[in-house]
Amino acid sequence: MNKDYVICRLCQKKFQRITNTHLRKFHNITMKEYTERFPDDLIETKVLKRKRTDKTRGKSYEVIYGNVKGRVLRQKHVKVAVNQMRDSEQRKIRGEKMKNVKKSKGSIEKMKVTKRKEAKKKNLKMYEYHTYRRRALDYYGLVCMRCGKTFSEKELIVHHKDLMNVPTELGNHSIDNLMVLCKSCHAKLHNELNRSIGRFVGLSDVERGMHYILKGLKEEYGLKINDQHFINTPKRVARSYAEIFEGVKDTENQIKEILSTAFKSDMDQMIVIKDIHVFSMCPHHFLPVEMYVDVAYLPNGYVLGLSKIPRLVEVLAKRPVIQEQVTEEITKYLMSIKASGAAVRIRGQHFCMRMRGVKKPESVAITTSVTGAFKEDLSTRQEFLNHIRNGRNF
């Protein structure tokens, strides 16, 4: 029968758990020193230890101790584990322990079957994902369904006809959606699809990432992703990101093409385009930023087509980028056409401030950048400010 107390060997007092506080206060020693002196003694009752284990089982360090302390503990324990695995003596000790708990092949297979049954009861869709390869090979056999040749299991690939091989409830892992192909036929099939559609066929990294985000929302917060509205959400997000982040791909080449339209002109007065309405994305939280941009420059032998300035602003804004960087870059590229000066003011509303954190929906961030004559000549800068004074407000 288990005792409901443990005894301190130094003072013979009874405790449910011998604490560091008691040892330091009454015996002036640490817990480490105590356990080294009495290695065979328990420091807490088995009942208390079991309750504590049950309370923390399945929870991460961050959940138990908070983000900061949890991250420190995780890094510390990972470091200890890595150092242990580098120690040949520790590897030998672990190997001996594993020999004692080694199971027969039959018991291992039985355990796997039990786990699959439990998974099937808990979540049919996830069960189908984890077992789709095994089920397809058992159903169709070890024959490539394209060339008809027989292969070993390792040489075969299970292909999803709808190209939705994702570990979430949105994936279709039914037998009707699966094909068994050899590696060569699988590669040929994808090449043919690529040529017929004219683009990469399969899950893009953005689409796959959205699947994992939905899966995380389900596991962390209980979101029901099997709702009909989530069926094509990853594809829609991937398509929308292609538009939202147009400025990411070949940024320099896009800007070079825009600036190549500069043509010679004797115009030397200020050119101002204000209230250019664009959207960007905050790189810190990946939430939208709505911006109104005012741009001015002083030509010096060359002018840009008027539509090219909003296009330049759009390319620089359609990226995960901070507002300050966009402001500086606009003036930098305008100066590259040999302008006498350039000035930019951006007013932005950041949804990472409106929706979360400080939650100030009416706050507006204003950034400016002035170069050349706008920086050196106060009257030129004042003229620019007068032009944009009655600009669009949020």
C-alpha positions as CSV (number, residue, x, y, z in Angstrom):
1,M,0.0,0.0,0.0
2,N,1.4,3.4,-1.0
3,K,2.2,5.9,1.8
4,D,0.4,9.2,1.7
5,Y,3.6,11.0,2.9
6,V,7.4,11.1,2.5
7,I,9.8,11.7,5.3
8,C,12.7,14.2,5.3
9,R,15.8,12.2,6.3
10,L,17.4,15.3,7.9
11,C,14.5,16.3,10.3
12,Q,12.1,13.3,10.1
13,K,9.2,15.5,9.3
14,K,6.4,14.2,7.1
15,F,5.5,15.9,3.7
16,Q,3.5,15.2,0.6
17,R,6.5,16.7,-1.2
18,I,9.9,17.8,0.2
19,T,10.5,21.3,-1.3
20,N,13.5,23.3,-2.1
21,T,12.2,26.0,0.3
22,H,12.2,23.6,3.2
23,L,15.7,22.3,2.5
24,R,17.2,25.8,2.1
25,K,15.4,27.3,5.2
26,F,16.0,24.5,7.7
27,H,19.0,22.5,6.4
28,N,20.8,25.1,4.2
29,I,21.2,22.6,1.3
30,T,19.7,22.4,-2.2
31,M,17.4,19.7,-3.7
32,K,20.3,18.5,-5.8
33,E,22.5,18.0,-2.8
34,Y,19.7,16.2,-0.9
35,T,19.0,13.8,-3.7
36,E,22.7,13.0,-4.1
37,R,22.9,12.2,-0.3
38,F,19.7,10.1,-0.4
39,P,19.3,8.8,-3.9
40,D,16.9,6.0,-3.0
41,D,14.5,8.2,-1.1
42,L,11.3,9.7,-2.7
43,I,10.9,13.4,-2.6
44,E,7.1,13.3,-3.2
45,T,4.3,10.8,-2.8
46,K,3.3,8.6,-5.7
47,V,-0.2,9.9,-5.6
48,L,1.0,13.6,-5.9
49,K,3.4,12.7,-8.7
50,R,0.6,10.9,-10.7
51,K,-1.7,13.9,-10.3
52,R,1.0,16.3,-11.4
53,T,1.8,14.1,-14.4
54,D,-1.8,13.9,-15.4
55,K,-2.2,17.6,-15.2
56,T,0.7,18.3,-17.6
57,R,0.4,15.3,-19.9
58,G,-0.1,16.3,-23.6
59,K,0.6,20.0,-22.9
60,S,3.5,22.0,-24.3
61,Y,5.9,23.9,-22.1
62,E,4.4,27.2,-23.5
63,V,0.9,26.1,-22.3
64,I,2.1,25.2,-18.8
65,Y,4.7,27.9,-18.1
66,G,3.8,30.7,-20.6
67,N,5.5,31.6,-23.9
68,V,8.7,33.1,-22.6
69,K,9.6,30.6,-19.8
70,G,8.3,27.7,-21.9
71,R,10.5,28.6,-24.9
72,V,13.6,28.8,-22.5
73,L,12.8,25.4,-21.0
74,R,12.3,23.8,-24.4
75,Q,15.6,25.1,-25.7
76,K,17.4,24.0,-22.5
77,H,15.9,20.4,-22.6
78,V,16.7,20.1,-26.3
79,K,20.3,21.1,-25.6
80,V,20.6,18.5,-22.9
81,A,19.1,15.8,-25.1
82,V,21.5,16.6,-28.0
83,N,24.5,16.6,-25.6
84,Q,23.4,13.2,-24.2
85,M,23.1,11.7,-27.7
86,R,26.6,12.9,-28.5
87,D,27.9,11.0,-25.4
88,S,28.8,7.4,-26.3
89,E,28.2,6.3,-22.7
90,Q,24.7,7.7,-22.7
91,R,23.9,6.1,-26.1
92,K,25.0,2.7,-24.6
93,I,22.8,3.2,-21.5
94,R,19.8,4.0,-23.7
95,G,20.5,1.0,-25.9
96,E,20.4,-1.3,-22.9
97,K,17.1,0.2,-21.8
98,M,15.6,-0.3,-25.2
99,K,16.6,-4.0,-25.1
100,N,14.6,-4.5,-22.0
101,V,11.4,-3.0,-23.5
102,K,11.8,-4.5,-27.0
103,K,8.5,-5.8,-28.3
104,S,7.8,-8.7,-30.6
105,K,6.7,-8.0,-34.2
106,G,3.3,-9.4,-33.4
107,S,2.7,-7.1,-30.4
108,I,3.9,-4.0,-32.4
109,E,1.5,-4.8,-35.3
110,K,-1.3,-5.4,-32.8
111,M,-0.6,-2.0,-31.2
112,K,-0.7,-0.3,-34.7
113,V,-4.1,-1.9,-35.5
114,T,-5.4,-0.7,-32.2
115,K,-4.2,2.9,-32.9
116,R,-5.7,2.9,-36.4
117,K,-9.1,1.7,-34.9
118,E,-9.0,4.5,-32.3
119,A,-8.1,7.1,-35.0
120,K,-10.9,5.9,-37.2
121,K,-13.4,6.3,-34.4
122,K,-12.0,9.8,-33.5
123,N,-11.7,11.3,-37.0
124,L,-12.5,9.3,-40.2
125,K,-10.9,11.9,-42.5
126,M,-7.6,11.9,-40.7
127,Y,-7.7,8.1,-40.5
128,E,-8.1,8.0,-44.3
129,Y,-5.1,10.4,-44.7
130,H,-2.8,8.3,-42.5
131,T,-3.8,5.0,-44.2
132,Y,-4.4,6.0,-47.9
133,R,-1.1,4.5,-49.2
134,R,-1.7,1.2,-47.4
135,R,-5.3,1.0,-48.5
136,A,-4.5,1.9,-52.2
137,L,-1.8,-0.8,-52.4
138,D,-4.0,-3.4,-50.8
139,Y,-6.9,-2.5,-53.2
140,Y,-5.1,-2.1,-56.5
141,G,-2.1,-4.3,-55.9
142,L,1.6,-3.7,-56.7
143,V,0.9,-2.9,-60.4
144,C,1.3,0.5,-62.0
145,M,-2.1,1.5,-63.3
146,R,-0.5,3.4,-66.3
147,C,2.1,1.0,-67.7
148,G,0.8,-2.2,-66.2
149,K,4.2,-3.4,-64.8
150,T,4.7,-4.9,-61.4
151,F,7.0,-3.2,-58.9
152,S,8.0,-3.4,-55.3
153,E,6.2,-1.2,-52.7
154,K,9.1,1.2,-52.5
155,E,9.0,1.9,-56.3
156,L,5.3,2.8,-56.3
157,I,3.7,6.2,-55.6
158,V,0.0,6.6,-54.6
159,H,-1.3,9.6,-56.7
160,H,-4.3,11.7,-55.8
161,K,-6.4,12.4,-58.9
162,D,-7.6,15.7,-57.7
163,L,-4.1,16.6,-56.6
164,M,-5.3,17.3,-53.0
165,N,-2.8,15.3,-51.0
166,V,-3.1,17.2,-47.8
167,P,-3.2,16.0,-44.1
168,T,-6.5,17.7,-43.3
169,E,-10.2,17.0,-43.5
170,L,-10.3,19.0,-46.8
171,G,-8.3,16.3,-48.6
172,N,-10.0,13.5,-50.5
173,H,-8.3,10.2,-49.6
174,S,-11.0,7.8,-50.8
175,I,-10.1,4.8,-52.9
176,D,-11.8,6.3,-56.0
177,N,-9.5,9.3,-55.8
178,L,-6.3,7.3,-55.6
179,M,-4.1,5.8,-58.3
180,V,-1.0,3.5,-57.9
181,L,1.8,4.6,-60.3
182,C,5.5,3.8,-60.7
183,K,7.8,6.7,-60.2
184,S,8.4,7.1,-64.0
185,C,4.7,7.2,-64.9
186,H,3.9,9.5,-62.0
187,A,6.5,12.0,-63.3
188,K,5.2,11.7,-66.9
189,L,1.6,12.3,-65.7
190,H,2.5,15.5,-64.0
191,N,4.5,16.7,-67.1
192,E,1.5,16.1,-69.3
193,L,-0.8,18.0,-66.9
194,N,1.7,20.8,-66.7
195,R,1.8,21.1,-70.5
196,S,-2.0,20.9,-70.9
197,I,-2.8,23.5,-68.2
198,G,0.3,25.6,-68.8
199,R,1.3,25.9,-65.1
200,F,2.6,23.9,-62.2
201,V,0.0,21.2,-61.4
202,G,-0.4,20.2,-57.8
203,L,-0.5,22.0,-54.5
204,S,1.5,25.2,-54.4
205,D,3.3,26.0,-51.1
206,V,0.9,28.8,-50.4
207,E,-2.1,26.4,-50.8
208,R,-0.5,23.7,-48.7
209,G,0.4,26.3,-46.1
210,M,-3.3,27.4,-45.9
211,H,-4.3,23.7,-45.3
212,Y,-2.0,23.7,-42.3
213,I,-3.3,27.0,-41.0
214,L,-6.9,25.6,-41.1
215,K,-5.7,22.4,-39.5
216,G,-4.0,24.5,-36.7
217,L,-7.2,26.5,-36.2
218,K,-9.1,23.3,-35.9
219,E,-6.7,21.7,-33.4
220,E,-6.1,24.9,-31.3
221,Y,-9.5,26.5,-31.3
222,G,-12.0,23.9,-32.5
223,L,-12.8,25.4,-35.9
224,K,-15.0,23.1,-37.9
225,I,-13.1,23.0,-41.2
226,N,-15.4,20.3,-42.7
227,D,-18.0,23.1,-43.3
228,Q,-18.9,23.6,-47.0
229,H,-17.4,27.1,-47.0
230,F,-13.9,25.8,-46.4
231,I,-13.8,23.2,-49.2
232,N,-11.9,25.4,-51.7
233,T,-10.5,28.0,-49.3
234,P,-6.8,27.1,-49.7
235,K,-7.1,27.4,-53.5
236,R,-8.9,30.7,-53.2
237,V,-6.3,32.0,-50.8
238,A,-3.5,31.0,-53.2
239,R,-5.2,32.8,-56.1
240,S,-5.8,35.9,-54.1
241,Y,-2.2,36.0,-52.8
242,A,-1.0,35.8,-56.4
243,E,-2.8,39.2,-56.9
244,I,-2.1,40.7,-53.5
245,F,1.7,40.0,-53.8
246,E,2.2,41.0,-57.4
247,G,5.1,43.2,-56.4
248,V,7.1,40.3,-54.9
249,K,8.0,38.5,-58.1
250,D,10.8,40.2,-60.2
251,T,10.3,43.5,-58.4
252,E,13.4,45.1,-59.9
253,N,12.4,44.0,-63.5
254,Q,8.9,45.4,-63.0
255,I,10.3,48.7,-61.8
256,K,12.9,48.8,-64.6
257,E,10.1,48.4,-67.2
258,I,8.0,51.2,-65.6
259,L,11.0,53.6,-65.5
260,S,12.0,52.8,-69.0
261,T,9.0,54.8,-70.2
262,A,10.6,58.1,-69.1
263,F,11.0,60.4,-72.1
264,K,12.8,63.7,-72.7
265,S,11.0,66.9,-71.7
266,D,11.8,70.6,-71.0
267,M,9.3,70.5,-68.1
268,D,11.0,71.7,-64.9
269,Q,8.0,72.4,-62.7
270,M,6.7,70.2,-59.9
271,I,4.5,67.2,-60.9
272,V,2.2,65.9,-58.2
273,I,-0.1,62.9,-58.0
274,K,-2.0,62.5,-54.8
275,D,-4.4,60.1,-53.2
276,I,-3.0,57.0,-54.9
277,H,-5.1,54.3,-53.1
278,V,-3.2,51.0,-52.6
279,F,-3.1,48.1,-50.2
280,S,-0.1,46.3,-48.7
281,M,0.5,43.6,-46.2
282,C,2.2,44.0,-42.8
283,P,5.2,41.5,-42.7
284,H,4.9,41.2,-38.9
285,H,1.3,39.9,-38.7
286,F,0.3,39.4,-42.3
287,L,-2.7,41.7,-42.0
288,P,-3.6,44.3,-44.6
289,V,-2.4,47.9,-44.6
290,E,-4.6,50.5,-46.5
291,M,-2.6,53.4,-47.8
292,Y,-3.1,56.8,-49.5
293,V,0.1,57.9,-51.2
294,D,1.0,61.4,-52.4
295,V,4.0,61.7,-54.8
296,A,5.8,64.7,-56.2
297,Y,9.0,65.1,-58.2
298,L,10.9,67.8,-60.1
299,P,11.8,66.7,-63.6
300,N,15.3,67.3,-64.9
301,G,15.2,66.5,-68.6
302,Y,13.0,63.4,-68.2
303,V,9.4,62.9,-67.2
304,L,7.4,59.7,-66.5
305,G,4.0,58.9,-68.0
306,L,1.5,59.9,-65.4
307,S,0.0,56.4,-65.1
308,K,3.5,55.0,-64.3
309,I,3.7,56.7,-61.0
310,P,0.6,54.9,-59.5
311,R,2.0,51.7,-61.1
312,L,5.3,52.2,-59.4
313,V,3.6,52.7,-56.1
314,E,1.5,49.6,-56.6
315,V,4.4,47.4,-57.3
316,L,6.3,48.6,-54.2
317,A,3.2,48.3,-52.0
318,K,2.0,44.8,-53.2
319,R,4.5,43.0,-50.9
320,P,4.8,42.1,-47.3
321,V,6.7,45.3,-46.4
322,I,6.7,48.0,-43.8
323,Q,5.2,51.4,-44.7
324,E,8.5,53.2,-43.9
325,Q,10.3,51.1,-46.6
326,V,7.7,51.8,-49.3
327,T,8.0,55.5,-48.6
328,E,11.8,55.6,-48.9
329,E,11.8,53.4,-52.0
330,I,9.4,55.5,-54.0
331,T,11.7,58.6,-53.7
332,K,14.8,56.4,-54.5
333,Y,13.4,55.1,-57.7
334,L,12.0,58.6,-58.8
335,M,15.5,60.0,-58.3
336,S,16.9,57.2,-60.5
337,I,15.4,59.1,-63.6
338,K,17.7,62.0,-62.8
339,A,14.9,64.1,-61.1
340,S,16.0,67.2,-59.2
341,G,14.1,66.1,-56.2
342,A,11.3,63.8,-55.0
343,A,8.8,63.8,-52.1
344,V,6.4,61.2,-50.8
345,R,3.8,61.2,-48.0
346,I,1.9,58.0,-47.1
347,R,-1.0,57.8,-44.7
348,G,-1.7,54.2,-43.7
349,Q,-4.2,52.4,-41.6
350,H,-2.8,49.1,-40.3
351,F,-5.2,46.3,-39.5
352,C,-2.7,44.8,-37.1
353,M,-3.4,47.9,-35.0
354,R,-7.1,48.1,-35.8
355,M,-8.1,44.4,-35.2
356,R,-5.6,43.3,-32.5
357,G,-3.0,44.5,-30.1
358,V,-3.8,48.2,-29.2
359,K,-7.1,48.0,-31.1
360,K,-7.2,51.6,-32.3
361,P,-9.3,51.5,-35.4
362,E,-9.1,55.2,-36.2
363,S,-5.3,55.6,-35.9
364,V,-3.4,56.7,-39.0
365,A,0.4,56.2,-39.5
366,I,2.0,59.0,-41.6
367,T,5.5,58.6,-43.1
368,T,7.3,61.0,-45.4
369,S,10.5,61.0,-47.5
370,V,12.0,64.0,-49.2
371,T,15.2,64.1,-51.4
372,G,17.1,66.6,-53.6
373,A,15.4,70.0,-53.9
374,F,12.5,69.1,-51.6
375,K,15.0,68.5,-48.8
376,E,17.3,71.5,-49.5
377,D,14.7,74.1,-50.4
378,L,12.1,75.0,-47.8
379,S,9.8,76.8,-50.3
380,T,9.8,73.7,-52.6
381,R,8.8,71.5,-49.8
382,Q,6.1,74.0,-48.7
383,E,4.7,74.0,-52.2
384,F,4.4,70.2,-52.1
385,L,2.7,70.4,-48.6
386,N,0.2,73.0,-50.0
387,H,-0.7,70.7,-52.9
388,I,-1.5,67.7,-50.7
389,R,-3.1,69.7,-47.8
390,N,-6.6,68.9,-48.9
391,G,-5.9,65.3,-49.7
392,R,-8.2,62.3,-49.0
393,N,-8.6,61.4,-45.3
394,F,-9.6,58.1,-43.8
